[in-house]
Amino acid sequence: MANIHIVLKEKSKIVLFHFLYSLHQHLGWPRSNSKKPEEITIFTTDDLIVENKIILNSIKKIVLFDLLEKN
């Protein structure tokens, strides 16, 4: 299972990010860190990494975030 870690620039955009990502619900499962809610880990499969990158780039036009790493 692959992970994508991102950090939102604005904590207030957490719900908006989750909503926009949920429009593509079959690509992965985003989970916020309980201690740092602006840190989000998306659990996905190795074969969906490319599709996730495309979706995240489109979301990034609305919600600013940094991509930390991909495992």
TITORGU-551357 format. One record per atom (N, C-alpha, C): z, y, x. Coordinates in nm, 3 decimals. Layout:
<recs>
<zz = Z yy = Y xx = X>
...
</recs>
This chain:
<recs>
<zz = 0.000 yy = -0.118 xx = 0.085>
<zz = 0.000 yy = 0.000 xx = 0.000>
<zz = 0.000 yy = 0.124 xx = 0.089>
<zz = -0.081 yy = 0.220 xx = 0.055>
<zz = -0.093 yy = 0.344 xx = 0.132>
<zz = -0.008 yy = 0.453 xx = 0.068>
<zz = 0.035 yy = 0.546 xx = 0.151>
<zz = 0.112 yy = 0.662 xx = 0.104>
<zz = 0.042 yy = 0.789 xx = 0.150>
<zz = 0.046 yy = 0.890 xx = 0.067>
<zz = -0.001 yy = 1.023 xx = 0.103>
<zz = 0.117 yy = 1.117 xx = 0.081>
<zz = 0.155 yy = 1.192 xx = 0.185>
<zz = 0.269 yy = 1.283 xx = 0.175>
<zz = 0.217 yy = 1.426 xx = 0.173>
<zz = 0.264 yy = 1.503 xx = 0.076>
<zz = 0.227 yy = 1.644 xx = 0.068>
<zz = 0.352 yy = 1.728 xx = 0.048>
<zz = 0.342 yy = 1.857 xx = 0.084>
<zz = 0.451 yy = 1.953 xx = 0.061>
<zz = 0.390 yy = 2.073 xx = -0.011>
<zz = 0.441 yy = 2.101 xx = -0.129>
<zz = 0.392 yy = 2.215 xx = -0.206>
<zz = 0.440 yy = 2.345 xx = -0.143>
<zz = 0.357 yy = 2.448 xx = -0.145>
<zz = 0.394 yy = 2.579 xx = -0.092>
<zz = 0.494 yy = 2.649 xx = -0.185>
<zz = 0.480 yy = 2.625 xx = -0.316>
<zz = 0.569 yy = 2.687 xx = -0.414>
<zz = 0.638 yy = 2.579 xx = -0.496>
<zz = 0.769 yy = 2.581 xx = -0.492>
<zz = 0.847 yy = 2.481 xx = -0.566>
<zz = 0.819 yy = 2.489 xx = -0.717>
<zz = 0.787 yy = 2.608 xx = -0.765>
<zz = 0.764 yy = 2.627 xx = -0.908>
<zz = 0.636 yy = 2.560 xx = -0.958>
<zz = 0.554 yy = 2.510 xx = -0.868>
<zz = 0.426 yy = 2.447 xx = -0.907>
<zz = 0.435 yy = 2.295 xx = -0.917>
<zz = 0.555 yy = 2.239 xx = -0.909>
<zz = 0.572 yy = 2.093 xx = -0.912>
<zz = 0.516 yy = 2.033 xx = -1.041>
<zz = 0.553 yy = 2.089 xx = -1.154>
<zz = 0.508 yy = 2.035 xx = -1.283>
<zz = 0.357 yy = 2.047 xx = -1.296>
<zz = 0.302 yy = 2.159 xx = -1.253>
<zz = 0.157 yy = 2.178 xx = -1.259>
<zz = 0.085 yy = 2.075 xx = -1.172>
<zz = 0.136 yy = 2.050 xx = -1.051>
<zz = 0.075 yy = 1.949 xx = -0.966>
<zz = 0.078 yy = 1.812 xx = -1.033>
<zz = 0.194 yy = 1.773 xx = -1.085>
<zz = 0.206 yy = 1.642 xx = -1.149>
<zz = 0.113 yy = 1.631 xx = -1.270>
<zz = 0.099 yy = 1.740 xx = -1.345>
<zz = 0.007 yy = 1.739 xx = -1.460>
<zz = -0.137 yy = 1.719 xx = -1.414>
<zz = -0.180 yy = 1.798 xx = -1.316>
<zz = -0.318 yy = 1.789 xx = -1.268>
<zz = -0.347 yy = 1.652 xx = -1.208>
<zz = -0.251 yy = 1.597 xx = -1.134>
<zz = -0.272 yy = 1.465 xx = -1.076>
<zz = -0.273 yy = 1.357 xx = -1.184>
<zz = -0.194 yy = 1.376 xx = -1.288>
<zz = -0.187 yy = 1.275 xx = -1.395>
<zz = -0.318 yy = 1.263 xx = -1.473>
<zz = -0.404 yy = 1.363 xx = -1.463>
<zz = -0.535 yy = 1.353 xx = -1.527>
<zz = -0.618 yy = 1.242 xx = -1.464>
<zz = -0.578 yy = 1.199 xx = -1.345>
<zz = -0.645 yy = 1.091 xx = -1.271>
<zz = -0.544 yy = 0.981 xx = -1.246>
<zz = -0.478 yy = 0.936 xx = -1.351>
<zz = -0.360 yy = 0.850 xx = -1.341>
<zz = -0.384 yy = 0.714 xx = -1.278>
<zz = -0.505 yy = 0.670 xx = -1.267>
<zz = -0.528 yy = 0.536 xx = -1.212>
<zz = -0.549 yy = 0.537 xx = -1.061>
<zz = -0.527 yy = 0.653 xx = -0.997>
<zz = -0.548 yy = 0.662 xx = -0.853>
<zz = -0.420 yy = 0.644 xx = -0.772>
<zz = -0.304 yy = 0.662 xx = -0.833>
<zz = -0.179 yy = 0.649 xx = -0.760>
<zz = -0.061 yy = 0.694 xx = -0.842>
<zz = 0.056 yy = 0.688 xx = -0.779>
<zz = 0.181 yy = 0.722 xx = -0.846>
<zz = 0.254 yy = 0.827 xx = -0.764>
<zz = 0.250 yy = 0.954 xx = -0.806>
<zz = 0.320 yy = 1.058 xx = -0.730>
<zz = 0.470 yy = 1.058 xx = -0.762>
<zz = 0.550 yy = 1.074 xx = -0.659>
<zz = 0.695 yy = 1.080 xx = -0.676>
<zz = 0.749 yy = 1.194 xx = -0.591>
<zz = 0.832 yy = 1.280 xx = -0.651>
<zz = 0.896 yy = 1.389 xx = -0.578>
<zz = 1.021 yy = 1.337 xx = -0.508>
<zz = 1.049 yy = 1.394 xx = -0.393>
<zz = 1.170 yy = 1.363 xx = -0.319>
<zz = 1.287 yy = 1.428 xx = -0.394>
<zz = 1.392 yy = 1.353 xx = -0.423>
<zz = 1.503 yy = 1.408 xx = -0.502>
<zz = 1.579 yy = 1.517 xx = -0.427>
<zz = 1.582 yy = 1.512 xx = -0.294>
<zz = 1.653 yy = 1.614 xx = -0.216>
<zz = 1.565 yy = 1.735 xx = -0.187>
<zz = 1.436 yy = 1.714 xx = -0.177>
<zz = 1.339 yy = 1.822 xx = -0.154>
<zz = 1.225 yy = 1.803 xx = -0.253>
<zz = 1.240 yy = 1.853 xx = -0.375>
<zz = 1.141 yy = 1.826 xx = -0.480>
<zz = 0.999 yy = 1.874 xx = -0.449>
<zz = 0.985 yy = 1.970 xx = -0.358>
<zz = 0.850 yy = 2.016 xx = -0.324>
<zz = 0.775 yy = 1.916 xx = -0.235>
<zz = 0.846 yy = 1.816 xx = -0.183>
<zz = 0.783 yy = 1.708 xx = -0.108>
<zz = 0.745 yy = 1.596 xx = -0.205>
<zz = 0.619 yy = 1.561 xx = -0.205>
<zz = 0.569 yy = 1.459 xx = -0.298>
<zz = 0.501 yy = 1.348 xx = -0.218>
<zz = 0.534 yy = 1.226 xx = -0.252>
<zz = 0.468 yy = 1.109 xx = -0.194>
<zz = 0.384 yy = 1.044 xx = -0.302>
<zz = 0.259 yy = 1.021 xx = -0.271>
<zz = 0.170 yy = 0.952 xx = -0.364>
<zz = 0.151 yy = 0.810 xx = -0.313>
<zz = 0.192 yy = 0.714 xx = -0.394>
<zz = 0.174 yy = 0.573 xx = -0.361>
<zz = 0.042 yy = 0.528 xx = -0.421>
<zz = -0.043 yy = 0.472 xx = -0.338>
<zz = -0.175 yy = 0.430 xx = -0.382>
<zz = -0.217 yy = 0.306 xx = -0.303>
<zz = -0.338 yy = 0.263 xx = -0.321>
<zz = -0.389 yy = 0.150 xx = -0.245>
<zz = -0.486 yy = 0.200 xx = -0.139>
<zz = -0.509 yy = 0.118 xx = -0.038>
<zz = -0.597 yy = 0.157 xx = 0.072>
<zz = -0.738 yy = 0.191 xx = 0.026>
<zz = -0.787 yy = 0.120 xx = -0.074>
<zz = -0.924 yy = 0.144 xx = -0.119>
<zz = -0.939 yy = 0.271 xx = -0.203>
<zz = -0.828 yy = 0.333 xx = -0.243>
<zz = -0.835 yy = 0.456 xx = -0.323>
<zz = -0.803 yy = 0.583 xx = -0.244>
<zz = -0.787 yy = 0.572 xx = -0.113>
<zz = -0.756 yy = 0.688 xx = -0.030>
<zz = -0.865 yy = 0.795 xx = -0.040>
<zz = -0.991 yy = 0.755 xx = -0.031>
<zz = -1.102 yy = 0.851 xx = -0.035>
<zz = -1.105 yy = 0.923 xx = -0.169>
<zz = -1.089 yy = 0.850 xx = -0.279>
<zz = -1.087 yy = 0.912 xx = -0.412>
<zz = -0.969 yy = 1.008 xx = -0.426>
<zz = -0.853 yy = 0.969 xx = -0.372>
<zz = -0.737 yy = 1.056 xx = -0.377>
<zz = -0.761 yy = 1.185 xx = -0.300>
<zz = -0.827 yy = 1.174 xx = -0.185>
<zz = -0.856 yy = 1.293 xx = -0.104>
<zz = -0.945 yy = 1.390 xx = -0.181>
<zz = -1.043 yy = 1.338 xx = -0.253>
<zz = -1.132 yy = 1.423 xx = -0.333>
<zz = -1.053 yy = 1.493 xx = -0.443>
<zz = -0.968 yy = 1.418 xx = -0.513>
<zz = -0.887 yy = 1.475 xx = -0.621>
<zz = -0.789 yy = 1.578 xx = -0.566>
<zz = -0.724 yy = 1.547 xx = -0.455>
<zz = -0.628 yy = 1.641 xx = -0.396>
<zz = -0.696 yy = 1.769 xx = -0.350>
<zz = -0.817 yy = 1.760 xx = -0.298>
<zz = -0.890 yy = 1.881 xx = -0.259>
<zz = -0.922 yy = 1.969 xx = -0.380>
<zz = -0.951 yy = 1.908 xx = -0.494>
<zz = -0.977 yy = 1.988 xx = -0.613>
<zz = -0.848 yy = 2.050 xx = -0.667>
<zz = -0.737 yy = 1.976 xx = -0.659>
<zz = -0.607 yy = 2.029 xx = -0.704>
<zz = -0.562 yy = 2.142 xx = -0.611>
<zz = -0.596 yy = 2.131 xx = -0.483>
<zz = -0.555 yy = 2.231 xx = -0.384>
<zz = -0.613 yy = 2.369 xx = -0.412>
<zz = -0.720 yy = 2.375 xx = -0.490>
<zz = -0.778 yy = 2.504 xx = -0.529>
<zz = -0.688 yy = 2.577 xx = -0.628>
<zz = -0.599 yy = 2.503 xx = -0.695>
<zz = -0.510 yy = 2.560 xx = -0.797>
<zz = -0.366 yy = 2.567 xx = -0.747>
<zz = -0.321 yy = 2.459 xx = -0.683>
<zz = -0.184 yy = 2.448 xx = -0.633>
<zz = -0.190 yy = 2.432 xx = -0.482>
<zz = -0.131 yy = 2.527 xx = -0.408>
<zz = -0.136 yy = 2.520 xx = -0.263>
<zz = -0.034 yy = 2.421 xx = -0.209>
<zz = -0.078 yy = 2.337 xx = -0.115>
<zz = 0.010 yy = 2.240 xx = -0.051>
<zz = -0.045 yy = 2.202 xx = 0.085>
<zz = 0.042 yy = 2.143 xx = 0.168>
<zz = 0.003 yy = 2.091 xx = 0.298>
<zz = 0.004 yy = 1.939 xx = 0.292>
<zz = -0.097 yy = 1.879 xx = 0.348>
<zz = -0.103 yy = 1.734 xx = 0.360>
<zz = -0.034 yy = 1.696 xx = 0.490>
<zz = 0.077 yy = 1.621 xx = 0.480>
<zz = 0.154 yy = 1.587 xx = 0.599>
<zz = 0.095 yy = 1.470 xx = 0.674>
<zz = 0.070 yy = 1.360 xx = 0.605>
<zz = 0.021 yy = 1.240 xx = 0.671>
<zz = -0.030 yy = 1.141 xx = 0.568>
<zz = -0.105 yy = 1.047 xx = 0.617>
<zz = -0.150 yy = 0.936 xx = 0.533>
<zz = -0.111 yy = 0.808 xx = 0.604>
<zz = -0.047 yy = 0.717 xx = 0.535>
<zz = -0.011 yy = 0.586 xx = 0.593>
<zz = -0.096 yy = 0.479 xx = 0.532>
</recs>
